[in-house]
């Protein structure tokens, strides 16, 4: 048979640590949300700068690229768009919370609920940062392909009968 007995009384250091932990838990969600807003704004600025940079490009028409290279640029741009949208949604989730309403009966106690939401926001923040950086890499790759991919070979010139020039008047 197992007997449970009270442990030793809490020391002043134990009580002080418990107060510190409670204070950290109270402000945790606000700190995570503030960090998420800062990351969202910073990564948004990065993407704006990247789009501005991508306006300085080599070929403006992917049909001038060799066979297959234009399709690769399209796939890279589509993947960048998908990663960018998913990253933006993850960053918005981290900064502002989920778009759901939790039933009152399912709400955990305040410190625990805030801690669980802070953990979910940090996961969303990490995911969003990774996806936006992936979007950036894909955009850079797409621009790089337009710069450095081989050009479509010139079509053979259609030979036309030689046109004789009129004799020059002297």
Secondary structure, 3 states (H helix, E strand, C coil): CCCCCCCCCCCHHHHHHHHHHHHHHHHHHHHHHHHHHHHHHHHHHHHHHHHHHHCCCCCCCHHHECCCHHHHHHHHHHHHHHHHHHHHHHHHHHHHCCCCCCCHHHCCCHHHHHHHHHHHHHHHHHHHHHHHHHHHHHHHHHHHHHHHCCECCCCCCCCCCCCCCCCCCC
